Amino acid sequence: MRCPYCHSLRTRVANSRLTKEANAIRRRRECLDCKRRFTTYEKVEDITPLVIKKDGRREAFNRSKIYEGIKKACEKRPISIDDIEQFLDGLERELQESGQKEVPSTLIGEKVMAQLRQWDDVAYVRFASVYRHFSDITAFMEEIKKLAASKNTKEGNHS
């Protein structure tokens, strides 16, 4: 394993344990050259379906790309990295278990938006503004109006 700090190949495993979900092994490693420590995760490589992009291209499912988009949307919002990771674990597992060889990117985008909508309105609108490519302020305001209307409907049902 290459050290992420000094790029040495001389590292040792200091500690290994299963993750909480028992789907990976967490390893604490130490670089024998720079003495810094870092964590790696070892897990079985599952086959995830290819993602069909809006323009018809196909590409491999990229968890980190989705993670970065969600993280940006949730910046300075009360959503923990653990919550994001758990959601992504579930999404990845769902895609793997579906048995499909290809899935449209819109399916993934809608699942992300549904989760963000449950977590936080601001994060949802941030993500939606990029995902839905709002062309102008009117389209953006329409999405906010829909969000407000659905919140009012839900609050009305609980009263």
N, C-alpha and C positions, 0 to 999 in steps of 0.2 A: 504494500500500500504506500503510495507516495504522500509525503508530508505536504499539507496545503500551504505551509509557511515557507519552508526552505527547499521543498521539492525533493528531498532526500528519499531514497527507497529503503533506508535503514530505519524501520519502525518496529515497535513491539506492541502486543496486545496487553494492556494493563488490567482490563476487567471486561468480562462478557456477561450479558444477561438478556433474557427475553424482554421484549417490549410488553407494555400492559395488555395489548391485544393478542400477544403471543403469535404474531404473524411475522416477526423479524427478530434478529439478534442485534442488540446494541453493543458495540465494542468501543471501549475507551482505549485509545492508542497513544503511545508516546514516541516521539521522534528521538532516535538515539543520537542524532547530530545536534539539533537545536534545543532539545529537551522540552519542546512545547507539546501540549496534549491536544487531541482532537477526537471527535466521535464519528464513527461510521456505523452504518446499518447494513445488515446482510439479510436479504429476503429472497424467496423463490421468485424467479422471474415469471410473471404471469403473462399470458398472451392477451393483450388488449386489442380491441378492434381498430381498424384504420378510421380516421376521421375524414369525412367528405366535407370539404370546405364549400363555401357559397359559390365559388367560381368553378366547382367541379373537381378541383385538385384533391388528391388523397395524400394524407400525411399521417405519420405515427401519432398516437395519442401522446400528448406532452403535458404531464402533470404539472411541471414547473411553470409552464406558460399560463395555465389556468390559475395556479397559485399566485403568480405575480399580479395577474389581473384582479383577483379577489383582494389581495393584500393592498393594492393601490386604492381600490374602492373603499376599503375599511380603514384606511389611514386616519388616525386621530379619532376613531370611533371605538365604542366599547365592545369590540369583538376580538377574542383572544386568538393567538396563533394556533393553540390547541383546538379551538372550535373549527378553524379553517382546515387544519390537518385531518380532523375527524370527518368533516364533510367530504374532503377529497378522498380519504380512505374508502368511505362508503360509495362515492361516485365511481371510483376506479373498480371496486369490487362488483358493483352493479353492472358495469360495462363488461367486465370479464365473465360474469356469470350469465350474461344475456345470451352468450353463444353466437352473437352476430359477428360477422367478419368486418363489417363497415357500419358506422353510424354517422348521421349528419351532424355537423358542428352545431346546427340550430338546436338539436336535442340537448346537447351539453350546455349550451348557452342558456336555454330556458330553465334547465335544472339549477344552474348557478343563480340565475335571477330569482327563481322561486325561493331559494335558500336565503339570499341576501334580503329579500322582501320580508322574510320572517325575522331576520336578525335586526335589521336597521334600515329605516327609510332613506337616510342620506346615502349609505353605502349602495343601496339598491339603485337610486337615481344616478349616482356616479357611474356605476357599471353600465346601466341601461343607456346612458348618454353616449358611451363609447361603443357598446355592443350594437345598439340600434342605429348608430350613425345619424343622430338627429341633424337634419340639414339646416335648421334655423331655430330661433327661440320659440316660435309657435309650436313646433313639434315637441320641444322640450317641455313647454308649459302644459301641453295636452297630456303628456305622461304623468306630470305632477298632479294634474286634476284627476286623472284616473286613480292614482294612488290615494289621494285624499278622499275620493268618493268611496273607494273600497274600504278605507279605514272607517269612514262614517257609517257605512253599512254594517261592518263587523261590530262597531261599538253600539249601534242601535239594536243589534240582535242580542247583545249581552245585558242590556238594561232591563 
